[in-house]
Amino acid sequence: MRVAIGVDLGGGSLRSAVVREDGEVLRLLTTQTPRTGKDAVLAEIHKQVQSLQREWDVAHIGIGAPGMVSDSGYLHGHAVNISDWGEFDVAAELSALLGSPCVVRNDVAMAAFGESHFGAGRGADPVALIAIGTGIGAGVVVRGQPLSGRYGAAGEIGHLSLDPHGRLCRCGRHGCIEAYCSATGMIERAHELARREAGGLDGPLRRELLQGTYPALEAERIYRGVAEADALAMLVHQESCVALAHAVALLVVSVGAEVVVLGGGVMNASELILPALEQPLRALLPPELYERTRIQPGELGPQAGVIGSAAAAGTWTQGVKRVAEGSLK
Ligand SMILES: [Zn+2]
């Protein structure tokens, strides 16, 4: 059985898995990403990989990490969702720590790689994936390889501003894609509109927000409102889909994506999101491109990252299982 180890480092969770060469996840470990900075994060990755290697004799490791990661595995700039995570050679440090050569790319690029090999992008080229969660990121796979760009900026669409006079983003600029269609952006926008607008937007969601029912509002509540035709929820949703349509169109015209895969937690509401993208996309793209654009929900779910990372590890190797499952503490 040929296997590799894939690691998916996100701002919220860290996942590591032993993955078979057909994309099947054989063993998955998940924990919360440490909040205390780079050294703690690297130590946690080391711990997970060691734990998997106690069960499986496998040396090849692929790692998806947040931020602008170049082909060589160097992180340019700083990722906002992990503290103290920037400007260092992630591949060199992890290879030294783990004692095995590590292939490191951006986390969304790895998820795109997974979907292009085993999921919604099978057989297509180029494949782009937009991950819609607490933030927005994209990954691109061209001719079977993840595309990074000289400074790892390929797919860094989250903080591309669509409107310099738009709403303030957490990056300090205005009108970013992420400020409208990430879960965080939508939630902030719902609170903002509830306070500012009355009349036409009044409804159950606005009243709940003003009463403070949702100190921790989730995107799911907004989509429940959309399903019930709540005016405030509908407006947040429509604005979000316009921003998302810009992201899709951008990938179609910049890399000529044959398929744009939409993944991430927000896509649990895909049956509401996909139809709402049609109109803004039709307005953005020339008809011959709009007709050819394929938009599909991801098929690998939250496992896309570990599967893609394992596939990018370089080589599938004959993995020997050392111990039976369940016999380890
Ligand atoms: Zn921004």
py3Dmol code that shows the C-alpha trace and the ligand (Angstrom):
import py3Dmol

protein = """\
ATOM      1  CA  MET A   1       0.000   0.000   0.000  1.00  0.00           C
ATOM      2  CA  ARG A   2       1.589   3.313  -1.059  1.00  0.00           C
ATOM      3  CA  VAL A   3       1.045   6.226   1.331  1.00  0.00           C
ATOM      4  CA  ALA A   4       2.278   9.703   2.342  1.00  0.00           C
ATOM      5  CA  ILE A   5       1.660  12.054   5.275  1.00  0.00           C
ATOM      6  CA  GLY A   6      -0.310  15.252   4.683  1.00  0.00           C
ATOM      7  CA  VAL A   7      -0.489  18.122   7.192  1.00  0.00           C
ATOM      8  CA  ASP A   8      -3.025  20.959   6.990  1.00  0.00           C
ATOM      9  CA  LEU A   9      -2.224  23.909   9.238  1.00  0.00           C
ATOM     10  CA  GLY A  10      -5.079  26.366   9.609  1.00  0.00           C
ATOM     11  CA  GLY A  11      -5.677  29.285  11.932  1.00  0.00           C
ATOM     12  CA  GLY A  12      -8.204  27.227  13.923  1.00  0.00           C
ATOM     13  CA  SER A  13      -7.152  23.611  13.586  1.00  0.00           C
ATOM     14  CA  LEU A  14      -4.159  21.477  12.744  1.00  0.00           C
ATOM     15  CA  ARG A  15      -4.783  18.173  10.948  1.00  0.00           C
ATOM     16  CA  SER A  16      -2.347  15.463   9.977  1.00  0.00           C
ATOM     17  CA  ALA A  17      -3.151  12.279   8.117  1.00  0.00           C
ATOM     18  CA  VAL A  18      -1.759   9.161   6.562  1.00  0.00           C
ATOM     19  CA  VAL A  19      -3.217   9.165   3.049  1.00  0.00           C
ATOM     20  CA  ARG A  20      -3.221   6.340   0.514  1.00  0.00           C
ATOM     21  CA  GLU A  21      -2.256   7.085  -3.090  1.00  0.00           C
ATOM     22  CA  ASP A  22      -5.888   6.870  -4.186  1.00  0.00           C
ATOM     23  CA  GLY A  23      -6.721   9.765  -1.825  1.00  0.00           C
ATOM     24  CA  GLU A  24      -8.220   7.649   0.951  1.00  0.00           C
ATOM     25  CA  VAL A  25      -7.494   8.990   4.447  1.00  0.00           C
ATOM     26  CA  LEU A  26      -6.316   6.032   6.552  1.00  0.00           C
ATOM     27  CA  ARG A  27      -5.644   7.836   9.810  1.00  0.00           C
ATOM     28  CA  LEU A  28      -6.436  11.427  10.815  1.00  0.00           C
ATOM     29  CA  LEU A  29      -5.270  13.446  13.816  1.00  0.00           C
ATOM     30  CA  THR A  30      -6.847  16.815  14.623  1.00  0.00           C
ATOM     31  CA  THR A  31      -6.082  19.371  17.286  1.00  0.00           C
ATOM     32  CA  GLN A  32      -6.494  23.100  17.846  1.00  0.00           C
ATOM     33  CA  THR A  33      -3.722  25.252  16.406  1.00  0.00           C
ATOM     34  CA  PRO A  34      -1.640  26.601  19.317  1.00  0.00           C
ATOM     35  CA  ARG A  35      -2.206  30.326  19.896  1.00  0.00           C
ATOM     36  CA  THR A  36       1.217  31.033  21.416  1.00  0.00           C
ATOM     37  CA  GLY A  37       3.237  31.503  18.241  1.00  0.00           C
ATOM     38  CA  LYS A  38       5.466  29.798  15.733  1.00  0.00           C
ATOM     39  CA  ASP A  39       7.551  27.540  18.002  1.00  0.00           C
ATOM     40  CA  ALA A  40       4.453  26.050  19.602  1.00  0.00           C
ATOM     41  CA  VAL A  41       2.893  25.455  16.164  1.00  0.00           C
ATOM     42  CA  LEU A  42       6.020  23.736  14.819  1.00  0.00           C
ATOM     43  CA  ALA A  43       6.223  21.597  17.970  1.00  0.00           C
ATOM     44  CA  GLU A  44       2.593  20.524  17.569  1.00  0.00           C
ATOM     45  CA  ILE A  45       3.169  19.532  13.921  1.00  0.00           C
ATOM     46  CA  HIS A  46       6.215  17.536  15.059  1.00  0.00           C
ATOM     47  CA  LYS A  47       4.126  15.784  17.696  1.00  0.00           C
ATOM     48  CA  GLN A  48       1.371  14.815  15.230  1.00  0.00           C
ATOM     49  CA  VAL A  49       3.781  13.587  12.564  1.00  0.00           C
ATOM     50  CA  GLN A  50       5.744  11.536  15.116  1.00  0.00           C
ATOM     51  CA  SER A  51       2.519  10.012  16.345  1.00  0.00           C
ATOM     52  CA  LEU A  52       1.559   8.990  12.782  1.00  0.00           C
ATOM     53  CA  GLN A  53       5.072   7.676  12.139  1.00  0.00           C
ATOM     54  CA  ARG A  54       4.837   5.449  15.200  1.00  0.00           C
ATOM     55  CA  GLU A  55       1.907   3.748  13.488  1.00  0.00           C
ATOM     56  CA  TRP A  56       3.115   3.944   9.903  1.00  0.00           C
ATOM     57  CA  ASP A  57       6.575   3.681   8.445  1.00  0.00           C
ATOM     58  CA  VAL A  58       6.326   6.628   6.062  1.00  0.00           C
ATOM     59  CA  ALA A  59       8.872   9.356   5.395  1.00  0.00           C
ATOM     60  CA  HIS A  60       7.342  11.676   2.792  1.00  0.00           C
ATOM     61  CA  ILE A  61       5.511  14.673   4.217  1.00  0.00           C
ATOM     62  CA  GLY A  62       3.574  17.481   2.539  1.00  0.00           C
ATOM     63  CA  ILE A  63       2.422  20.486   4.546  1.00  0.00           C
ATOM     64  CA  GLY A  64      -0.080  23.216   3.741  1.00  0.00           C
ATOM     65  CA  ALA A  65       0.505  26.408   5.743  1.00  0.00           C
ATOM     66  CA  PRO A  66      -1.254  29.779   5.792  1.00  0.00           C
ATOM     67  CA  GLY A  67       0.298  32.782   4.074  1.00  0.00           C
ATOM     68  CA  MET A  68       2.259  33.488   0.917  1.00  0.00           C
ATOM     69  CA  VAL A  69       4.426  30.398   0.555  1.00  0.00           C
ATOM     70  CA  SER A  70       6.741  30.156  -2.463  1.00  0.00           C
ATOM     71  CA  ASP A  71       7.608  26.947  -4.342  1.00  0.00           C
ATOM     72  CA  SER A  72      10.690  26.500  -2.160  1.00  0.00           C
ATOM     73  CA  GLY A  73       8.570  26.587   1.002  1.00  0.00           C
ATOM     74  CA  TYR A  74       9.545  30.093   2.160  1.00  0.00           C
ATOM     75  CA  LEU A  75       6.814  32.149   3.824  1.00  0.00           C
ATOM     76  CA  HIS A  76       6.771  35.741   2.575  1.00  0.00           C
ATOM     77  CA  GLY A  77       5.079  38.334   4.756  1.00  0.00           C
ATOM     78  CA  HIS A  78       2.957  37.415   7.749  1.00  0.00           C
ATOM     79  CA  ALA A  79      -0.205  35.335   7.950  1.00  0.00           C
ATOM     80  CA  VAL A  80      -2.803  37.139  10.038  1.00  0.00           C
ATOM     81  CA  ASN A  81      -4.492  34.075  11.532  1.00  0.00           C
ATOM     82  CA  ILE A  82      -1.464  32.622  13.373  1.00  0.00           C
ATOM     83  CA  SER A  83       0.568  34.799  15.707  1.00  0.00           C
ATOM     84  CA  ASP A  84       4.286  35.225  14.995  1.00  0.00           C
ATOM     85  CA  TRP A  85       3.944  33.361  11.673  1.00  0.00           C
ATOM     86  CA  GLY A  86       5.934  35.117   8.966  1.00  0.00           C
ATOM     87  CA  GLU A  87       9.146  35.608   6.974  1.00  0.00           C
ATOM     88  CA  PHE A  88      10.861  32.285   7.502  1.00  0.00           C
ATOM     89  CA  ASP A  89      11.807  29.168   5.588  1.00  0.00           C
ATOM     90  CA  VAL A  90       8.991  26.858   6.689  1.00  0.00           C
ATOM     91  CA  ALA A  91      10.234  23.934   4.581  1.00  0.00           C
ATOM     92  CA  ALA A  92      13.813  24.140   5.912  1.00  0.00           C
ATOM     93  CA  GLU A  93      12.773  24.451   9.556  1.00  0.00           C
ATOM     94  CA  LEU A  94      10.227  21.633   9.367  1.00  0.00           C
ATOM     95  CA  SER A  95      12.540  19.350   7.386  1.00  0.00           C
ATOM     96  CA  ALA A  96      15.208  19.798  10.071  1.00  0.00           C
ATOM     97  CA  LEU A  97      12.719  19.304  12.896  1.00  0.00           C
ATOM     98  CA  LEU A  98      11.018  16.246  11.383  1.00  0.00           C
ATOM     99  CA  GLY A  99      14.172  14.680   9.975  1.00  0.00           C
ATOM    100  CA  SER A 100      12.467  14.171   6.580  1.00  0.00           C
ATOM    101  CA  PRO A 101      12.268  16.364   3.489  1.00  0.00           C
ATOM    102  CA  CYS A 102       9.027  18.370   3.631  1.00  0.00           C
ATOM    103  CA  VAL A 103       7.169  19.926   0.729  1.00  0.00           C
ATOM    104  CA  VAL A 104       5.439  23.095   1.968  1.00  0.00           C
ATOM    105  CA  ARG A 105       2.918  25.201   0.047  1.00  0.00           C
ATOM    106  CA  ASN A 106       0.022  27.478   0.905  1.00  0.00           C
ATOM    107  CA  ASP A 107      -2.807  25.618   2.664  1.00  0.00           C
ATOM    108  CA  VAL A 108      -5.469  26.525   0.091  1.00  0.00           C
ATOM    109  CA  ALA A 109      -3.120  25.606  -2.776  1.00  0.00           C
ATOM    110  CA  MET A 110      -2.816  22.169  -1.138  1.00  0.00           C
ATOM    111  CA  ALA A 111      -6.607  21.860  -0.869  1.00  0.00           C
ATOM    112  CA  ALA A 112      -6.887  22.813  -4.555  1.00  0.00           C
ATOM    113  CA  PHE A 113      -4.292  20.151  -5.346  1.00  0.00           C
ATOM    114  CA  GLY A 114      -6.380  17.585  -3.452  1.00  0.00           C
ATOM    115  CA  GLU A 115      -9.610  18.527  -5.248  1.00  0.00           C
ATOM    116  CA  SER A 116      -7.830  18.549  -8.625  1.00  0.00           C
ATOM    117  CA  HIS A 117      -6.515  15.006  -8.151  1.00  0.00           C
ATOM    118  CA  PHE A 118      -9.256  13.279  -6.217  1.00  0.00           C
ATOM    119  CA  GLY A 119     -12.283  15.571  -6.016  1.00  0.00           C
ATOM    120  CA  ALA A 120     -14.413  18.070  -7.942  1.00  0.00           C
ATOM    121  CA  GLY A 121     -11.549  19.134 -10.228  1.00  0.00           C
ATOM    122  CA  ARG A 122     -10.621  15.663 -11.527  1.00  0.00           C
ATOM    123  CA  GLY A 123      -9.728  15.767 -15.212  1.00  0.00           C
ATOM    124  CA  ALA A 124      -9.870  19.571 -15.470  1.00  0.00           C
ATOM    125  CA  ASP A 125      -7.002  22.022 -16.043  1.00  0.00           C
ATOM    126  CA  PRO A 126      -6.423  24.593 -14.629  1.00  0.00           C
ATOM    127  CA  VAL A 127      -8.366  24.033 -11.408  1.00  0.00           C
ATOM    128  CA  ALA A 128      -8.990  26.848  -8.953  1.00  0.00           C
ATOM    129  CA  LEU A 129     -10.404  26.470  -5.475  1.00  0.00           C
ATOM    130  CA  ILE A 130     -11.842  29.231  -3.322  1.00  0.00           C
ATOM    131  CA  ALA A 131     -11.961  28.382   0.373  1.00  0.00           C
ATOM    132  CA  ILE A 132     -14.746  30.288   2.102  1.00  0.00           C
ATOM    133  CA  GLY A 133     -14.440  30.123   5.866  1.00  0.00           C
ATOM    134  CA  THR A 134     -13.410  32.605   8.532  1.00  0.00           C
ATOM    135  CA  GLY A 135     -11.263  34.116   5.750  1.00  0.00           C
ATOM    136  CA  ILE A 136     -11.123  33.830   1.968  1.00  0.00           C
ATOM    137  CA  GLY A 137      -8.288  32.252   0.050  1.00  0.00           C
ATOM    138  CA  ALA A 138      -7.785  30.646  -3.312  1.00  0.00           C
ATOM    139  CA  GLY A 139      -5.486  27.983  -4.671  1.00  0.00           C
ATOM    140  CA  VAL A 140      -4.668  27.224  -8.270  1.00  0.00           C
ATOM    141  CA  VAL A 141      -3.413  24.039  -9.909  1.00  0.00           C
ATOM    142  CA  VAL A 142      -1.984  24.413 -13.410  1.00  0.00           C
ATOM    143  CA  ARG A 143      -0.916  21.382 -15.459  1.00  0.00           C
ATOM    144  CA  GLY A 144      -1.147  19.208 -12.396  1.00  0.00           C
ATOM    145  CA  GLN A 145       1.048  21.409 -10.180  1.00  0.00           C
ATOM    146  CA  PRO A 146       0.079  23.907  -7.475  1.00  0.00           C
ATOM    147  CA  LEU A 147       0.887  27.446  -8.582  1.00  0.00           C
ATOM    148  CA  SER A 148       2.649  29.638  -6.006  1.00  0.00           C
ATOM    149  CA  GLY A 149       4.131  32.582  -7.865  1.00  0.00           C
ATOM    150  CA  ARG A 150       7.486  34.198  -7.082  1.00  0.00           C
ATOM    151  CA  TYR A 151       6.425  35.417  -3.633  1.00  0.00           C
ATOM    152  CA  GLY A 152       3.653  32.936  -2.991  1.00  0.00           C
ATOM    153  CA  ALA A 153       0.978  35.481  -3.917  1.00  0.00           C
ATOM    154  CA  ALA A 154      -0.946  33.281  -6.386  1.00  0.00           C
ATOM    155  CA  GLY A 155      -4.504  32.961  -5.118  1.00  0.00           C
ATOM    156  CA  GLU A 156      -4.145  35.600  -2.386  1.00  0.00           C
ATOM    157  CA  ILE A 157      -7.502  37.141  -3.259  1.00  0.00           C
ATOM    158  CA  GLY A 158      -8.958  37.660   0.215  1.00  0.00           C
ATOM    159  CA  HIS A 159      -7.587  41.157   0.672  1.00  0.00           C
ATOM    160  CA  LEU A 160      -8.015  42.297  -2.876  1.00  0.00           C
ATOM    161  CA  SER A 161     -10.125  45.440  -2.578  1.00  0.00           C
ATOM    162  CA  LEU A 162     -13.173  45.661  -4.807  1.00  0.00           C
ATOM    163  CA  ASP A 163     -14.104  49.114  -3.543  1.00  0.00           C
ATOM    164  CA  PRO A 164     -11.743  51.574  -1.821  1.00  0.00           C
ATOM    165  CA  HIS A 165     -14.844  53.189  -0.272  1.00  0.00           C
ATOM    166  CA  GLY A 166     -16.310  49.896   0.882  1.00  0.00           C
ATOM    167  CA  ARG A 167     -16.556  48.527   4.400  1.00  0.00           C
ATOM    168  CA  LEU A 168     -13.485  48.494   6.620  1.00  0.00           C
ATOM    169  CA  CYS A 169     -11.662  45.156   6.602  1.00  0.00           C
ATOM    170  CA  ARG A 170      -9.667  43.686   9.497  1.00  0.00           C
ATOM    171  CA  CYS A 171      -6.497  44.315   7.420  1.00  0.00           C
ATOM    172  CA  GLY A 172      -7.105  48.062   7.777  1.00  0.00           C
ATOM    173  CA  ARG A 173      -8.109  48.684   4.162  1.00  0.00           C
ATOM    174  CA  HIS A 174     -11.567  49.033   2.658  1.00  0.00           C
ATOM    175  CA  GLY A 175     -13.759  46.870   0.452  1.00  0.00           C
ATOM    176  CA  CYS A 176     -11.756  43.611   0.488  1.00  0.00           C
ATOM    177  CA  ILE A 177     -13.395  40.464  -0.909  1.00  0.00           C
ATOM    178  CA  GLU A 178     -12.976  38.884   2.534  1.00  0.00           C
ATOM    179  CA  ALA A 179     -14.835  41.755   4.208  1.00  0.00           C
ATOM    180  CA  TYR A 180     -18.003  40.671   2.357  1.00  0.00           C
ATOM    181  CA  CYS A 181     -17.995  36.951   1.727  1.00  0.00           C
ATOM    182  CA  SER A 182     -16.018  35.314   4.531  1.00  0.00           C
ATOM    183  CA  ALA A 183     -18.071  34.080   7.479  1.00  0.00           C
ATOM    184  CA  THR A 184     -16.438  36.776   9.617  1.00  0.00           C
ATOM    185  CA  GLY A 185     -17.186  39.495   7.061  1.00  0.00           C
ATOM    186  CA  MET A 186     -20.823  38.430   6.704  1.00  0.00           C
ATOM    187  CA  ILE A 187     -21.368  38.353  10.458  1.00  0.00           C
ATOM    188  CA  GLU A 188     -19.837  41.812  10.939  1.00  0.00           C
ATOM    189  CA  ARG A 189     -21.879  43.122   8.024  1.00  0.00           C
ATOM    190  CA  ALA A 190     -25.103  41.749   9.531  1.00  0.00           C
ATOM    191  CA  HIS A 191     -24.401  43.557  12.825  1.00  0.00           C
ATOM    192  CA  GLU A 192     -23.471  46.742  10.957  1.00  0.00           C
ATOM    193  CA  LEU A 193     -26.647  46.755   8.844  1.00  0.00           C
ATOM    194  CA  ALA A 194     -28.852  45.887  11.811  1.00  0.00           C
ATOM    195  CA  ARG A 195     -27.616  48.959  13.680  1.00  0.00           C
ATOM    196  CA  ARG A 196     -27.672  51.272  10.683  1.00  0.00           C
ATOM    197  CA  GLU A 197     -30.741  50.410   8.662  1.00  0.00           C
ATOM    198  CA  ALA A 198     -34.350  50.114   9.672  1.00  0.00           C
ATOM    199  CA  GLY A 199     -37.500  49.909   7.603  1.00  0.00           C
ATOM    200  CA  GLY A 200     -36.876  47.575   4.714  1.00  0.00           C
ATOM    201  CA  LEU A 201     -34.425  45.397   6.593  1.00  0.00           C
ATOM    202  CA  ASP A 202     -36.542  44.825   9.660  1.00  0.00           C
ATOM    203  CA  GLY A 203     -37.288  41.202  10.386  1.00  0.00           C
ATOM    204  CA  PRO A 204     -36.471  38.401  12.839  1.00  0.00           C
ATOM    205  CA  LEU A 205     -32.677  38.507  12.299  1.00  0.00           C
ATOM    206  CA  ARG A 206     -32.421  42.292  12.752  1.00  0.00           C
ATOM    207  CA  ARG A 207     -34.545  42.196  15.907  1.00  0.00           C
ATOM    208  CA  GLU A 208     -32.486  39.325  17.344  1.00  0.00           C
ATOM    209  CA  LEU A 209     -29.251  41.180  16.596  1.00  0.00           C
ATOM    210  CA  LEU A 210     -30.477  44.410  18.189  1.00  0.00           C
ATOM    211  CA  GLN A 211     -31.638  42.500  21.264  1.00  0.00           C
ATOM    212  CA  GLY A 212     -28.184  40.959  21.571  1.00  0.00           C
ATOM    213  CA  THR A 213     -29.449  37.402  21.088  1.00  0.00           C
ATOM    214  CA  TYR A 214     -26.314  36.566  19.123  1.00  0.00           C
ATOM    215  CA  PRO A 215     -23.150  37.647  20.882  1.00  0.00           C
ATOM    216  CA  ALA A 216     -21.561  34.946  18.703  1.00  0.00           C
ATOM    217  CA  LEU A 217     -23.621  35.019  15.516  1.00  0.00           C
ATOM    218  CA  GLU A 218     -22.693  32.306  13.031  1.00  0.00           C
ATOM    219  CA  ALA A 219     -22.963  32.318   9.241  1.00  0.00           C
ATOM    220  CA  GLU A 220     -25.387  29.412   9.547  1.00  0.00           C
ATOM    221  CA  ARG A 221     -27.958  31.721  11.219  1.00  0.00           C
ATOM    222  CA  ILE A 222     -27.673  34.134   8.295  1.00  0.00           C
ATOM    223  CA  TYR A 223     -28.349  31.312   5.803  1.00  0.00           C
ATOM    224  CA  ARG A 224     -31.313  30.175   7.870  1.00  0.00           C
ATOM    225  CA  GLY A 225     -32.579  33.742   7.445  1.00  0.00           C
ATOM    226  CA  VAL A 226     -31.986  33.545   3.690  1.00  0.00           C
ATOM    227  CA  ALA A 227     -34.013  30.335   3.496  1.00  0.00           C
ATOM    228  CA  GLU A 228     -36.837  32.183   5.322  1.00  0.00           C
ATOM    229  CA  ALA A 229     -36.498  35.297   3.093  1.00  0.00           C
ATOM    230  CA  ASP A 230     -35.428  37.513   6.010  1.00  0.00           C
ATOM    231  CA  ALA A 231     -34.617  40.940   4.482  1.00  0.00           C
ATOM    232  CA  LEU A 232     -31.395  41.582   6.417  1.00  0.00           C
ATOM    233  CA  ALA A 233     -30.066  38.066   5.802  1.00  0.00           C
ATOM    234  CA  MET A 234     -30.925  38.359   2.102  1.00  0.00           C
ATOM    235  CA  LEU A 235     -28.977  41.614   1.727  1.00  0.00           C
ATOM    236  CA  VAL A 236     -25.877  40.230   3.491  1.00  0.00           C
ATOM    237  CA  HIS A 237     -26.110  37.114   1.312  1.00  0.00           C
ATOM    238  CA  GLN A 238     -26.516  39.083  -1.921  1.00  0.00           C
ATOM    239  CA  GLU A 239     -23.549  41.346  -1.148  1.00  0.00           C
ATOM    240  CA  SER A 240     -21.515  38.284  -0.256  1.00  0.00           C
ATOM    241  CA  CYS A 241     -22.373  36.559  -3.529  1.00  0.00           C
ATOM    242  CA  VAL A 242     -21.445  39.652  -5.574  1.00  0.00           C
ATOM    243  CA  ALA A 243     -17.995  39.685  -3.922  1.00  0.00           C
ATOM    244  CA  LEU A 244     -17.666  35.922  -4.406  1.00  0.00           C
ATOM    245  CA  ALA A 245     -18.634  36.260  -8.076  1.00  0.00           C
ATOM    246  CA  HIS A 246     -15.763  38.768  -8.474  1.00  0.00           C
ATOM    247  CA  ALA A 247     -13.425  36.180  -6.950  1.00  0.00           C
ATOM    248  CA  VAL A 248     -14.666  33.470  -9.333  1.00  0.00           C
ATOM    249  CA  ALA A 249     -14.442  35.766 -12.375  1.00  0.00           C
ATOM    250  CA  LEU A 250     -10.947  36.835 -11.356  1.00  0.00           C
ATOM    251  CA  LEU A 251      -9.744  33.232 -11.363  1.00  0.00           C
ATOM    252  CA  VAL A 252     -11.477  32.500 -14.659  1.00  0.00           C
ATOM    253  CA  VAL A 253      -9.788  35.379 -16.480  1.00  0.00           C
ATOM    254  CA  SER A 254      -6.406  35.344 -14.703  1.00  0.00           C
ATOM    255  CA  VAL A 255      -5.497  31.663 -14.924  1.00  0.00           C
ATOM    256  CA  GLY A 256      -8.203  30.478 -17.312  1.00  0.00           C
ATOM    257  CA  ALA A 257      -9.647  28.113 -14.719  1.00  0.00           C
ATOM    258  CA  GLU A 258     -11.710  25.348 -16.319  1.00  0.00           C
ATOM    259  CA  VAL A 259     -13.361  24.593 -12.996  1.00  0.00           C
ATOM    260  CA  VAL A 260     -13.695  26.797  -9.941  1.00  0.00           C
ATOM    261  CA  VAL A 261     -14.276  24.639  -6.881  1.00  0.00           C
ATOM    262  CA  LEU A 262     -15.921  26.290  -3.889  1.00  0.00           C
ATOM    263  CA  GLY A 263     -14.951  24.813  -0.531  1.00  0.00           C
ATOM    264  CA  GLY A 264     -14.814  25.752   3.143  1.00  0.00           C
ATOM    265  CA  GLY A 265     -17.376  25.683   5.923  1.00  0.00           C
ATOM    266  CA  VAL A 266     -19.640  28.377   4.433  1.00  0.00           C
ATOM    267  CA  MET A 267     -20.338  26.041   1.493  1.00  0.00           C
ATOM    268  CA  ASN A 268     -22.610  24.023   3.760  1.00  0.00           C
ATOM    269  CA  ALA A 269     -25.109  26.504   2.310  1.00  0.00           C
ATOM    270  CA  SER A 270     -24.113  25.682  -1.289  1.00  0.00           C
ATOM    271  CA  GLU A 271     -27.732  25.207  -2.396  1.00  0.00           C
ATOM    272  CA  LEU A 272     -28.349  28.894  -1.561  1.00  0.00           C
ATOM    273  CA  ILE A 273     -24.986  30.216  -2.729  1.00  0.00           C
ATOM    274  CA  LEU A 274     -24.651  28.588  -6.162  1.00  0.00           C
ATOM    275  CA  PRO A 275     -27.909  29.949  -7.672  1.00  0.00           C
ATOM    276  CA  ALA A 276     -27.202  33.410  -6.216  1.00  0.00           C
ATOM    277  CA  LEU A 277     -23.855  33.555  -8.049  1.00  0.00           C
ATOM    278  CA  GLU A 278     -25.436  33.272 -11.485  1.00  0.00           C
ATOM    279  CA  GLN A 279     -26.693  36.829 -11.903  1.00  0.00           C
ATOM    280  CA  PRO A 280     -23.567  38.688 -10.678  1.00  0.00           C
ATOM    281  CA  LEU A 281     -21.317  36.348 -12.692  1.00  0.00           C
ATOM    282  CA  ARG A 282     -23.356  36.907 -15.820  1.00  0.00           C
ATOM    283  CA  ALA A 283     -22.901  40.649 -15.290  1.00  0.00           C
ATOM    284  CA  LEU A 284     -19.129  40.293 -14.826  1.00  0.00           C
ATOM    285  CA  LEU A 285     -18.080  37.851 -17.535  1.00  0.00           C
ATOM    286  CA  PRO A 286     -18.496  37.972 -21.308  1.00  0.00           C
ATOM    287  CA  PRO A 287     -21.247  35.501 -22.297  1.00  0.00           C
ATOM    288  CA  GLU A 288     -18.868  33.054 -24.007  1.00  0.00           C
ATOM    289  CA  LEU A 289     -16.890  32.774 -20.771  1.00  0.00           C
ATOM    290  CA  TYR A 290     -19.906  32.720 -18.484  1.00  0.00           C
ATOM    291  CA  GLU A 291     -21.432  29.813 -20.431  1.00  0.00           C
ATOM    292  CA  ARG A 292     -18.226  27.789 -20.147  1.00  0.00           C
ATOM    293  CA  THR A 293     -17.506  28.516 -16.479  1.00  0.00           C
ATOM    294  CA  ARG A 294     -17.977  25.485 -14.267  1.00  0.00           C
ATOM    295  CA  ILE A 295     -18.489  26.143 -10.582  1.00  0.00           C
ATOM    296  CA  GLN A 296     -18.678  23.135  -8.320  1.00  0.00           C
ATOM    297  CA  PRO A 297     -18.798  22.529  -4.589  1.00  0.00           C
ATOM    298  CA  GLY A 298     -15.775  20.656  -3.225  1.00  0.00           C
ATOM    299  CA  GLU A 299     -16.062  16.895  -2.840  1.00  0.00           C
ATOM    300  CA  LEU A 300     -13.397  16.256  -0.214  1.00  0.00           C
ATOM    301  CA  GLY A 301     -14.780  18.555   2.496  1.00  0.00           C
ATOM    302  CA  PRO A 302     -12.435  19.481   5.343  1.00  0.00           C
ATOM    303  CA  GLN A 303     -10.084  16.639   4.319  1.00  0.00           C
ATOM    304  CA  ALA A 304      -9.081  18.356   1.022  1.00  0.00           C
ATOM    305  CA  GLY A 305      -6.051  19.963   2.688  1.00  0.00           C
ATOM    306  CA  VAL A 306      -4.470  16.823   4.165  1.00  0.00           C
ATOM    307  CA  ILE A 307      -5.202  14.821   1.001  1.00  0.00           C
ATOM    308  CA  GLY A 308      -3.658  17.482  -1.248  1.00  0.00           C
ATOM    309  CA  SER A 309      -0.653  17.919   1.050  1.00  0.00           C
ATOM    310  CA  ALA A 310       0.020  14.169   1.029  1.00  0.00           C
ATOM    311  CA  ALA A 311      -0.300  14.079  -2.765  1.00  0.00           C
ATOM    312  CA  ALA A 312       2.162  16.989  -3.029  1.00  0.00           C
ATOM    313  CA  ALA A 313       4.700  15.292  -0.731  1.00  0.00           C
ATOM    314  CA  GLY A 314       6.665  14.186  -3.752  1.00  0.00           C
ATOM    315  CA  THR A 315       6.410  10.425  -3.729  1.00  0.00           C
ATOM    316  CA  TRP A 316       3.992   7.870  -2.499  1.00  0.00           C
ATOM    317  CA  THR A 317       6.028   5.265  -0.677  1.00  0.00           C
ATOM    318  CA  GLN A 318       5.343   1.722   0.306  1.00  0.00           C
ATOM    319  CA  GLY A 319       3.936   2.297   3.796  1.00  0.00           C
ATOM    320  CA  VAL A 320       4.169  -0.426   6.352  1.00  0.00           C
ATOM    321  CA  LYS A 321       1.769  -0.332   9.218  1.00  0.00           C
ATOM    322  CA  ARG A 322       3.761  -0.949  12.377  1.00  0.00           C
ATOM    323  CA  VAL A 323       0.960  -1.433  14.882  1.00  0.00           C
ATOM    324  CA  ALA A 324      -2.715  -2.254  14.899  1.00  0.00           C
ATOM    325  CA  GLU A 325      -5.115   0.691  15.259  1.00  0.00           C
ATOM    326  CA  GLY A 326      -6.215   1.318  18.802  1.00  0.00           C
ATOM    327  CA  SER A 327      -3.150  -0.232  20.412  1.00  0.00           C
ATOM    328  CA  LEU A 328      -1.466   3.135  20.775  1.00  0.00           C
ATOM    329  CA  LYS A 329      -2.185   5.528  23.595  1.00  0.00           C
TER     330      LYS A 329
END
"""
ligand_1 = """\
1
ZN
Zn -8.624 43.219 3.860
"""
view = py3Dmol.view(width=600, height=400)
view.addModel(protein, "pdb")
view.setStyle({"model": 0}, {"cartoon": {"style": "trace"}})
view.addModel(ligand_1, "xyz")
view.setStyle({"model": 1}, {"stick": {}})
view.zoomTo()
view.show()
